[in-house]
């Protein structure tokens, strides 16, 4: 991977890591901000997946549907198929709680599941990048 592409990919992963760290901080607060935490989990997964796609020179579309992103990654590496369920869990959090009057607050168990899903996506991307040419 050339230096320019490596820099871009590192930036995507750094943003993903910060989104996940933000979600954890929001959950630790008193009171915890569950709605914002799950949003950052979705964002962490989205940015990690886009980082992987960038590493493989795939065009990055302005899409927030993690199922589509996981499918695109799976086309490149079959192991990404394991993330299908995490993508389904996280995708709605990109929009579900963003505005007043939206769906009620997520439950604490949902927020913890979102963190676990985001971590699973990020870990898979980091493993795939480590073995990329």
C-alpha positions as CSV (number, residue, x, y, z in Angstrom):
1,X,0.0,0.0,0.0
2,X,1.5,3.4,-1.0
3,X,2.0,6.1,1.7
4,X,-0.9,8.3,0.6
5,X,-3.4,5.4,0.7
6,X,-2.0,4.2,4.0
7,X,-2.5,7.6,5.5
8,X,-6.1,7.8,4.3
9,X,-6.8,4.3,5.7
10,X,-5.2,5.2,9.0
11,X,-7.4,8.3,9.2
12,X,-10.5,6.3,8.7
13,X,-9.5,3.8,11.4
14,X,-8.5,6.6,13.8
15,X,-11.9,8.2,13.3
16,X,-13.6,4.8,13.9
17,X,-11.6,4.3,17.1
18,X,-12.5,7.7,18.3
19,X,-16.2,7.2,17.6
20,X,-16.1,3.9,19.6
21,X,-14.2,5.7,22.5
22,X,-16.8,8.4,22.4
23,X,-19.6,5.9,22.7
24,X,-17.9,4.4,25.8
25,X,-17.5,7.7,27.5
26,X,-21.2,8.6,26.8
27,X,-22.2,5.3,28.4
28,X,-20.1,6.0,31.5
29,X,-21.6,9.4,32.1
30,X,-24.2,10.2,34.8
31,X,-26.7,10.0,33.3
32,X,-25.5,8.0,30.3
33,X,-26.4,9.3,26.9
34,X,-27.6,6.1,25.3
35,X,-29.0,7.6,22.1
36,X,-25.8,9.4,21.3
37,X,-23.7,6.4,22.3
38,X,-25.4,4.1,19.8
39,X,-25.1,6.7,17.1
40,X,-21.3,6.7,17.6
41,X,-21.3,2.9,17.5
42,X,-22.9,3.0,14.1
43,X,-20.4,5.7,13.0
44,X,-17.4,3.7,14.3
45,X,-18.5,0.6,12.2
46,X,-19.2,2.7,9.1
47,X,-15.8,4.4,9.2
48,X,-14.0,1.2,9.8
49,X,-15.7,-0.5,6.9
50,X,-15.0,2.5,4.7
51,X,-11.4,2.4,5.7
52,X,-11.2,-1.2,4.6
53,X,-12.8,-0.4,1.3
54,X,-10.4,2.6,0.8
55,X,-7.5,0.2,1.4
56,X,-8.8,-1.9,-1.6
57,X,-9.3,1.2,-3.8
58,X,-13.0,0.9,-3.8
59,X,-15.1,4.1,-4.3
60,X,-16.6,5.4,-1.1
61,X,-20.3,6.1,-1.5
62,X,-22.2,8.4,0.8
63,X,-24.1,5.6,2.3
64,X,-24.8,4.8,6.0
65,X,-26.3,1.4,5.5
66,X,-23.8,-1.0,7.1
67,X,-25.4,-4.0,5.5
68,X,-24.4,-2.6,2.1
69,X,-20.9,-1.8,3.3
70,X,-20.4,-5.3,4.8
71,X,-21.6,-6.8,1.5
72,X,-19.1,-4.7,-0.4
73,X,-16.3,-5.8,2.0
74,X,-17.5,-9.5,1.8
75,X,-17.1,-9.3,-2.0
76,X,-13.4,-8.6,-1.3
77,X,-12.9,-10.9,1.7
78,X,-15.3,-13.6,2.6
79,X,-14.7,-13.3,6.4
80,X,-16.7,-10.1,6.5
81,X,-19.8,-12.1,6.1
82,X,-19.5,-12.8,9.8
83,X,-20.4,-9.1,10.4
84,X,-23.9,-9.3,8.8
85,X,-25.7,-9.5,12.1
86,X,-23.7,-6.6,13.6
87,X,-24.5,-4.5,10.5
88,X,-28.2,-5.2,10.9
89,X,-28.1,-4.2,14.6
90,X,-26.1,-1.0,14.0
91,X,-27.5,0.4,10.8
92,X,-30.7,1.9,12.3
93,X,-28.6,3.8,14.9
94,X,-27.3,6.1,12.2
95,X,-30.6,7.9,12.2
96,X,-33.0,6.5,14.7
97,X,-32.3,8.8,17.7
98,X,-30.9,11.9,16.0
99,X,-33.8,14.3,16.2
100,X,-36.5,15.3,18.7
101,X,-39.6,13.1,18.4
102,X,-37.7,10.2,17.0
103,X,-38.0,6.7,18.4
104,X,-37.7,6.6,22.2
105,X,-34.4,6.2,24.0
106,X,-32.5,2.9,23.5
107,X,-32.3,0.6,26.4
108,X,-28.9,0.1,28.3
109,X,-28.8,-3.5,26.9
110,X,-29.1,-2.2,23.4
111,X,-26.3,0.3,23.9
112,X,-24.0,-2.4,25.2
113,X,-24.9,-4.6,22.3
114,X,-24.1,-1.7,19.9
115,X,-20.7,-1.3,21.5
116,X,-20.0,-5.0,21.1
117,X,-21.1,-4.9,17.5
118,X,-19.0,-1.8,16.7
119,X,-16.0,-3.4,18.4
120,X,-16.5,-6.6,16.4
121,X,-16.5,-4.6,13.1
122,X,-13.5,-2.5,14.0
123,X,-11.5,-5.6,15.1
124,X,-12.4,-7.5,11.9
125,X,-11.2,-4.5,9.8
126,X,-8.0,-4.2,11.7
127,X,-7.3,-7.9,11.3
128,X,-8.0,-7.7,7.5
129,X,-5.8,-4.7,7.1
130,X,-3.0,-6.4,8.9
131,X,-2.9,-9.2,6.4
132,X,-3.6,-7.0,3.3
133,X,-0.8,-6.7,0.7
